[in-house]
Amino acid sequence: MSSNTSSEATTTTATASSNNSPKSSSRLFHPLLEQVPLPIRFVLSGVTGNAIFLILYNLAVLQLPSSYDAGTIFAGVQLACIVLNHFLNVGLVFGWPDDYLQSLLSNLPVGLTSLALGAKLASTLERRQFEYHAQLTLGWITSTDQGKEEEVGGFLSSVTVMAVTGIYNYVMLNLINSNNKK
């Protein structure tokens, strides 16, 4: 079963590579990336984009006045990261398109709906004090910390939002970008 999965991943990678480039051997950032299966490259792109997003988001939460809702901050940072994430996806996952602007525009609806989904989820989690309850459940804080809900950070909420939007992006971007290659 393991060799079947490996050969499927290799076939997927080879197919993606051959569909990307009539002009050159690789349209990824580096030709060695073609040896890495597509799902792993997608995770690499996602982890890189999410790490940058997390840094920017948490910096924004710390720097902006507390009058800004978590969803508003999420939306602003996510909007700024749409172009960065597309750049990472074409360079690491799908290959550089012949028409970058057209590719960006065809992927833009996924970024915008992901932004809306993430912003709504971030607001909902904040309103329901998800972070506090999750940390209490995990034992990271104790019940004696009750009343300190506002002091609890947003790491688990951020990870939850990123997981939900990451799965959504994986499905949608594969659908859109595999259709673009046909």
Secondary structure, DSSP 4 states (H G I P E B T S, - for coil): -HHHHHHHHHHHHHHHHHHH-SSSS--SSSGGGGGS-HHHHHHHHHHHHHHHHHHHHHHHHHHS-TTS-HHHHHHHHHHHHHHHHHHHHIIIII---SSHHHHHHHHHHHHHHHHHHHHHHHHHHHHTTHHHHHHHHHTSS-GGGTT-GGGS-SHHHHHHHHHHHHHHHHHHHHHHHHHHT-
